[in-house]
Amino acid sequence: MSLPDIVLYKELVEFCNSHKSEIETKFEITLEFNEFHENCFVEMYLNNKANAEPLKPIFLKEKVSGLTEVYKKAGGHFWNARNKMIKGLDIQKGQWFEKAFQMFLKTKSITVIKKGFPFPDYEVRKNDIPIAYYELKYIESPFLSANSQIKNPFPYEISRWDYEASLTLDTGEKLLEQRKKIENDIISKEIPAFYVWWFDSPHLKGIFYMPAKDVFEYWDKVGNLHERKEREGDLLDKQEKGKIYPPLLKMNSISEFLNKIK
């Protein structure tokens, strides 16, 4: 397919697979984006955005060949208890994707530098002047029980579903501090700030983003949507458990994001 978002995401995947040793050797990561994933992107995201309510997975399975089997396989993996996950390793893997995306943007003549908290993770610069900020989150686990555990379906009326309600942000003191920084020192200076998710689930894959202002308005509207169970890794240091799930179908994807930060 020659859709701009698909073309760019395929470029990103190919770049990552051919520059593994330059990104980080700690993890052996091979990314995949085949015809099945292209069909998922079209039917689960592009063709679904205009619907008043997100399509139920049962209807999407009729549109995408192989989706039923992927749900069965993914369910067997992601339903398993994962409460022993160590947050540090999770963060390190996320940093692999942060660096990979930074390196890919450089091939598009977009200069990005790492920033420290409470700024968003990355500052986009042009002629040594900041022109945008973004925070990148890597997500590979679909929230399979979203329809039963997210009690407030806003901006929808009926229910949320795993493929459009998996792009999460931890809430709490850290997000509050970052929000103050963004609102007082970035947006107030008319510099855009974005939250970006690299969604690498078994079905839907892509880069999706939402302006920070819209994320904060969504948070104000819904409050905490879910609080995950405690896991062993939480005992090592304090971890936020409250979460929000900004709606993927209200986000745009990689081609428009690159246009926004150029």
Buried (B, 14 or more C-beta within 10 A) or exposed (E): EEBEBBEBBBBBBEBBBEBBEEBBEEEEBEBEBEEBBBBBBBBBBBEBBEEEBBBEBEEBBEBBEBBBEBBEEBBEEBEEEEEEBEBEEEEEBBBBBBBBBBBBBEEEEBBBEEBEEBBBBBBBBEEEEBBBBBBBBBBBBBBBEBBEBBEBBEBBEEBBBBBBBBBBBBBBEBBEEBBEBBBEBBBEEEBBBBBBBBBBBBBBBBBBBBBBBBBBEBBEEBEBBBEBEEBEBBEEEEBBBBBBBBBBBBBBBBBBBBEBBE
